[in-house]
Amino acid sequence: MEEYRKRMIDRFQEHLYQNFKNYCARHGFDPTDDQLITFLIDQDLIPLTQIQRYAVVNEFENVYPDHTLHKTQAVSTVANRFSISERTVWSILKHIRQVRKV
């Protein structure tokens, strides 16, 4: 189980850092310190549930970018990668969709 938590945290960091670099590029900032994310996680400043949501949503968007798979297959793939239930993935995606509507 710890292996999957580590994988999720690693993917969270990768997604967050890439999005951070994109943000910096859009705004003309210099992304200088990739250790910031590790520090925030190590200090428990980001709850694990937020890490899970962020990692799941970004993984889903990577797996299902051009909608060539069935959505169910993409959800199953993400669930398997993080060793969580498909129901959890569906729930996270539903939550994010509702938040983005607001």
VEXKEBA-489816 format. One record per residue: residue in one letter; chain; x negated, y negated, z negated of N, C-alpha, C in turn. Coordinates in pm, 1 decimal. Atoms other than C-alpha are relative to their C-alpha. Example, Ala and Ser with C-alpha at 12.3 -4.5 7.8 and 13.67 -1.06 7.14 Angstrom:
# residues 2
ATOM drenvo voti      n.X      n.Y      n.Z     ca.X     ca.Y     ca.Z      c.X      c.Y      c.Z
ATOM      A    A    -89.0    119.0      0.0  -1230.0    450.0   -780.0    -90.0   -120.0      0.0
ATOM      S    A     82.0    119.0      6.0  -1367.0    106.0   -714.0     77.0   -109.0    -73.0
# end
This chain:
# residues 102
ATOM drenvo voti      n.X      n.Y      n.Z     ca.X     ca.Y     ca.Z      c.X      c.Y      c.Z
ATOM      M    A    -81.8    119.1      0.0      0.0      0.0      0.0    -86.6   -126.1      0.0
ATOM      E    A     90.8    114.1      8.0   -286.3   -237.0    -83.0    -58.8    -32.5    137.4
ATOM      E    A     52.9     19.9   -135.0   -421.3   -185.2    270.0     95.2    -84.6     84.5
ATOM      Y    A    -98.7     74.0    -78.4    -97.4   -318.9    419.3     12.4   -143.8    -49.0
ATOM      R    A     -3.4    135.6     54.9    -93.9   -617.0    184.5   -119.4    -77.9     53.3
ATOM      K    A    120.6     63.5    -53.0   -450.3   -694.7    293.2     18.7    -33.6    147.5
ATOM      R    A    -23.5     24.0   -142.2   -352.1   -659.5    659.7     93.6   -119.5     18.9
ATOM      M    A    -94.5    110.0    -11.6    -58.8   -895.8    608.4    -68.5   -132.3    -32.9
ATOM      I    A     69.5    122.7     37.5   -276.5  -1152.2    432.7   -100.5    -39.9    107.7
ATOM      D    A     94.4     29.3   -108.2   -542.1  -1124.9    704.8     71.1    -61.6    120.1
ATOM      R    A    -75.1     52.1   -115.0   -283.8  -1177.6    978.7     59.8   -136.8    -31.3
ATOM      F    A    -48.8    130.6     42.5   -130.2  -1465.8    779.9   -109.0   -104.5     20.8
ATOM      Q    A    110.7     93.2    -13.4   -470.7  -1632.0    768.6    -30.6    -28.8    146.5
ATOM      E    A     28.2     19.5   -142.3   -530.9  -1577.1   1139.8    104.5    -90.3     64.4
ATOM      H    A   -108.3     80.9    -57.0   -191.1  -1718.9   1236.1     -6.1   -143.4    -52.4
ATOM      L    A      2.9    132.6     60.0   -218.9  -2008.9    993.9   -116.5    -81.5     53.6
ATOM      Y    A    116.5     73.1    -48.4   -567.7  -2101.3   1106.6     17.4    -39.6    146.4
ATOM      Q    A    -23.5     34.0   -140.7   -471.3  -2085.8   1474.8    100.1   -114.9     12.0
ATOM      N    A    -98.9    107.6     -2.7   -166.6  -2301.3   1411.2    -60.2   -131.1    -52.5
ATOM      F    A     69.2    116.7     52.8   -384.1  -2538.2   1206.0    -89.0    -62.1    107.9
ATOM      K    A     85.4     51.1   -107.7   -633.6  -2567.7   1494.3     84.1    -66.9    108.7
ATOM      N    A    -88.7     60.0   -100.2   -347.2  -2633.6   1738.0     52.4   -135.1    -48.1
ATOM      Y    A    -48.9    124.6     59.4   -207.7  -2899.8   1503.5   -108.9   -107.5      6.9
ATOM      C    A    111.1     95.2     -3.3   -549.2  -3064.1   1475.4    -27.2    -48.9    141.7
ATOM      A    A     23.4     37.6   -139.6   -595.3  -3059.3   1853.4    106.7    -98.7     48.2
ATOM      R    A   -109.3     89.3    -41.3   -253.3  -3220.5   1906.3    -14.3   -139.7    -59.7
ATOM      H    A      8.0    128.1     69.9   -330.8  -3494.9   1655.9   -140.2    -60.6     -0.2
ATOM      G    A    134.9     53.8    -10.5   -698.6  -3545.3   1736.4    -83.6     13.6   -126.1
ATOM      F    A     77.2    -23.9    121.6   -827.9  -3408.4   1404.2   -106.9    105.2     26.8
ATOM      D    A    105.9   -100.1    -10.0  -1138.6  -3197.0   1351.8     23.7    110.1   -103.4
ATOM      P    A    -19.9   -110.2     96.9  -1058.2  -2855.7   1195.9   -134.3     54.6    -45.8
ATOM      T    A    136.6    -32.6     41.0  -1376.6  -2815.5    996.1    -13.0    115.3    -97.7
ATOM      D    A     21.3    -96.8    107.0  -1307.9  -2574.7    710.5    103.5    111.3      2.2
ATOM      D    A    -92.4   -113.3     -3.1  -1149.6  -2235.2    768.9      9.3     69.1   -136.3
ATOM      Q    A     -6.2    -58.0    134.8  -1216.1  -2147.2    402.5    113.9    -58.1    -83.0
ATOM      L    A   -111.1     61.6     71.6   -931.1  -2373.7    295.1    113.9     99.4    -19.8
ATOM      I    A   -110.0    -96.5      8.2   -675.3  -2102.2    368.9    -31.6    107.2   -104.0
ATOM      T    A     40.5   -102.0     96.1   -867.4  -1839.5    172.1      8.0    -54.2   -142.5
ATOM      F    A     -6.0     61.9    132.4   -899.1  -2077.6   -121.0    144.9    -11.6    -48.3
ATOM      L    A   -140.3     16.4     38.4   -524.9  -2152.4   -121.8     62.0    133.9    -41.3
ATOM      I    A    -52.8   -132.9     32.1   -443.2  -1781.5   -122.5    -62.2     51.8   -129.8
ATOM      D    A     68.6    -49.1    119.8   -704.4  -1693.8   -385.7     48.1    -69.6   -127.1
ATOM      Q    A    -48.4     75.3    115.2   -566.2  -1962.7   -616.1    149.3     22.3    -24.8
ATOM      D    A   -143.6    -29.6     10.4   -213.5  -1819.5   -575.3     86.3   -124.2     19.3
ATOM      L    A    -77.0    121.1    -29.5    -94.0  -2152.4   -438.5    105.4     23.7    107.8
ATOM      I    A    -98.9    -37.9   -101.1     98.9  -1977.5   -163.2     61.2    132.0    -45.6
ATOM      P    A    -64.3   -124.3     46.1    354.8  -1720.0   -282.4     -6.9    110.2    106.3
ATOM      L    A      8.0   -113.8    -91.6    327.6  -1371.9   -130.7    121.4      6.8     92.8
ATOM      T    A   -119.2     -3.1    -86.9    685.0  -1400.9      0.5    -15.7    -96.3    117.2
ATOM      Q    A     23.2     95.0   -109.4    584.0  -1706.5    204.1   -103.5     54.8     98.4
ATOM      I    A    101.3    -62.4    -85.6    277.6  -1525.1    334.6     66.1    106.3     86.8
ATOM      Q    A    -68.9   -105.9    -73.7    497.6  -1231.5    432.9     88.8    -58.9    110.0
ATOM      R    A    -87.9     61.9   -100.8    753.2  -1451.5    610.6    -80.1    -56.3    115.8
ATOM      Y    A     82.4     64.0   -102.3    488.2  -1646.4    797.0    -66.1    104.2     89.9
ATOM      A    A     67.4   -104.3    -76.7    297.1  -1335.9    901.9     99.5     76.4     87.6
ATOM      V    A   -100.0    -76.6    -74.8    612.7  -1148.3   1008.8     51.5    -80.4    118.8
ATOM      V    A    -53.6     82.5   -109.4    752.4  -1436.0   1215.0   -102.9    -16.8    111.0
ATOM      N    A    103.3     18.5   -102.0    423.0  -1500.9   1392.4    -35.0    129.7     70.5
ATOM      E    A     26.0   -130.7    -61.7    359.6  -1130.4   1451.7    112.7     32.6     97.9
ATOM      F    A   -114.9    -25.7    -87.1    711.0  -1097.0   1594.3    -10.9    -83.3    127.5
ATOM      E    A     14.2     85.9   -117.7    650.7  -1392.3   1826.6   -112.4     47.3     91.2
ATOM      N    A    108.6    -56.0    -82.2    325.6  -1229.6   1942.8     43.9    127.6     71.8
ATOM      V    A    -44.2   -128.1    -56.3    491.2   -891.3   2001.4    111.8    -20.7    102.6
ATOM      Y    A   -122.0     20.3    -78.3    805.3  -1034.1   2161.4     -1.6   -134.7     73.4
ATOM      P    A      8.1    134.0    -58.8    681.1  -1339.8   2354.7     81.9    -18.5    127.5
ATOM      D    A    -69.4     14.7   -128.2    831.7  -1273.9   2694.8    126.1     85.4      7.5
ATOM      H    A   -123.8    -77.2     11.3   1121.7  -1055.7   2577.1      5.3    120.7     94.1
ATOM      T    A      1.8   -118.4    -85.5   1009.4   -756.0   2783.8     40.2    125.4    -75.9
ATOM      L    A    -44.0   -111.6     84.3   1067.1   -516.1   2493.4    141.6    -27.2    -48.1
ATOM      H    A   -123.5     22.9     72.7   1396.5   -463.9   2322.6    -38.0    -62.0   -133.2
ATOM      K    A     27.7     66.6    126.5   1414.9   -680.2   2013.6    -19.6    102.0   -112.3
ATOM      T    A     10.3   -104.9    101.3   1463.2   -365.2   1805.3   -138.5     63.9      1.7
ATOM      Q    A    134.4    -56.5    -10.1   1133.3   -225.8   1934.9   -103.1    -95.6    -60.0
ATOM      A    A     92.6     99.5     54.7    954.1   -548.7   1846.2      8.8     -2.2   -152.4
ATOM      V    A    -19.5     -2.2    145.0   1103.6   -543.3   1494.6    -64.5    124.9    -59.5
ATOM      S    A     58.5   -125.2     46.9    999.6   -179.7   1452.6   -153.1     -7.7     -0.3
ATOM      T    A    145.3     14.5     -8.9    644.4   -260.0   1565.1    -53.9    -84.7   -114.7
ATOM      V    A     43.4     88.2    108.1    611.8   -546.0   1315.9     14.4     70.7   -135.3
ATOM      A    A    -22.7    -72.2    126.3    760.1   -334.7   1035.0   -109.2    104.0    -22.2
ATOM      N    A    105.2   -101.4     11.7    509.6    -57.4   1104.8   -135.8    -61.8    -28.9
ATOM      R    A    129.9     65.2     22.1    214.7   -297.4   1113.9    -20.2    -40.9   -145.2
ATOM      F    A     11.0     48.8    137.0    291.9   -427.6    766.4     56.6     97.1   -102.4
ATOM      S    A    -56.8   -101.8     87.7    446.9   -112.0    621.1    114.3    -56.0    -85.6
ATOM      I    A   -121.7     49.7     64.0    772.4   -286.4    539.5    118.1     54.5     79.7
ATOM      S    A   -116.2    -54.8    -68.3   1124.9   -187.9    632.5     42.4    -89.7    115.9
ATOM      E    A    -53.6     76.9   -111.9   1284.6   -292.5    957.6    105.3    -98.1    -51.4
ATOM      R    A   -102.1     86.9     59.6   1564.2   -435.0    746.3    -63.3   -127.7    -56.3
ATOM      T    A     70.4    116.7     52.0   1313.9   -667.3    578.1    -38.6    -94.1    114.2
ATOM      V    A     37.2     82.4   -115.6   1188.8   -787.4    916.9    123.0    -72.6     54.5
ATOM      W    A   -123.4     61.8    -49.1   1546.0   -847.2   1038.9     43.0   -113.1    -93.1
ATOM      S    A    -41.0     99.6     98.6   1621.3  -1037.0    718.1    -85.9   -126.3     10.3
ATOM      I    A     91.2    113.9    -13.7   1315.0  -1259.5    756.5     31.8    -77.9    127.3
ATOM      L    A    -31.1     66.8   -126.9   1398.8  -1333.6   1119.8    131.9    -75.4     -8.0
ATOM      K    A   -129.2     66.2     17.0   1758.1  -1415.5   1028.3    -16.6   -126.5    -83.7
ATOM      H    A     24.8    115.8     87.3   1641.1  -1648.0    749.9    -66.5   -114.1     78.2
ATOM      I    A     73.8    101.5    -75.9   1400.7  -1830.1    981.2     91.0    -63.7    103.7
ATOM      R    A    -91.9     53.2   -100.3   1665.1  -1867.3   1251.6     96.8    -99.8    -64.1
ATOM      Q    A    -92.8     88.5     70.0   1904.1  -2023.5    998.1    -71.0   -128.6    -43.2
ATOM      V    A     75.5    117.1     42.3   1634.7  -2258.4    866.9    -28.4    -91.7    119.3
ATOM      R    A     32.5     79.3   -118.2   1541.1  -2372.1   1218.4    121.7    -69.6     60.5
ATOM      K    A   -121.7     63.2    -50.2   1904.4  -2452.3   1301.5     27.3   -132.0    -69.6
ATOM      V    A    -28.6    120.7     80.9   1914.3  -2714.0   1026.5    -81.6   -117.2     44.8
# end
